[in-house]
């Protein structure tokens, strides 16, 4: 096992990884930007090194500086967390060239899954259903309009190199497509250095359901069931739960099998997530593969009893998977809410000074925190400041626990989405499990408008 | 005299007008950057930029006055 691991990330996920390392007696190294100097994860690590800079491209994405610290601190592995450098094949290559292990899949698999067009082709070849759409990247609006004739509107336009909702737009006709193509392609060039786009059919009333997989690179690949992550705003998840209240036992089995088959086909190693859209008739389609730890991994840990970060470390250190598919079963139900520093109605970011933080307690309430009661929430990073997870023997109890937890959850000094989370949990539509990806527009914003 | 206020908290990414410049309703005065979003702050009135209350890189809270027009 590794002696010392550098965590190339920040916030709650850095703290989360440090916690498992401590449990396994692995030394930890944190790296931090200027605005993060006083954040909890910096204190929690055994050693911490400043990166300088504020914006991610001058701090956490500064590969040279990260490598320099890795060498200086003499670490034997780097955990990239999620986002930032976690799906950067070049970064993984450059650290492995220095004899440091990248805790994740092989760089070529990451690069392949990072290109949506290549990922889709690979999945199709592996027999995994994909959404009807363009087979290759589209370079011009004219080509896009031509392709749209075959697919049929409504269409989702996406940046080939995109993620996190940037460069994505729904279009209903040629005129909208023309406009959206030009603006999104320009943004994609600016953000990702790649302006190619692709088109796919918009699935009506879809559920976002993803399968967690683990693979050890020695031929053992298992899945840890699904997470339902349909409740989203700005194409980003807000509330997740496991298992899904929507899919049938038969769909669960077929999706799990498809995910394992896909992971085996690409020679996947370490933890990964295959995201699917499931339509109202339980047809499922490959959306994308996240070749890293997922924000919402705790709910899977809650229903399986596994520590996914520990599994990642063991796999990266060359150990065989200790779990067999036939021995895994879903135990109870777990919910996660993401606490965002933002306006609960407009979803505009709301960074600022936290003046107090008061958290609900209890055996079945788990917290993952990026901040404490005196943190300044910087405008330079993602608005997620915390996650709250509840688990119980069934969905109703998990919801009830979360409703009670959210009543006691207090963040003072900045605006947060806590009022929205409380309102959503109280909706009948949520309690019934009607959680398709249009949930917030259909139920929450409509309720607000009344 | 009109005060132009920030409609969200964030840091001032770019100031696109200068003091003394004539501006018209709907024109962007500056662009705020916050948590991966860039939000332009336009004026609702015609006028002249009397004073810019912020500099690039400053942190502003929602409701803070960023410019004064006359």
Interface residues (C-beta under 8 A of the other chain):
Chain A: X164 X166 X341 X342 X343 X348 X349 X350 X351 X352 X379 X380 X381 X382 X383 X414 X415
Chain B: X7 X8 X9 X10 X11 X33 X34 X35 X36 X37 X39 X59 X61 X62
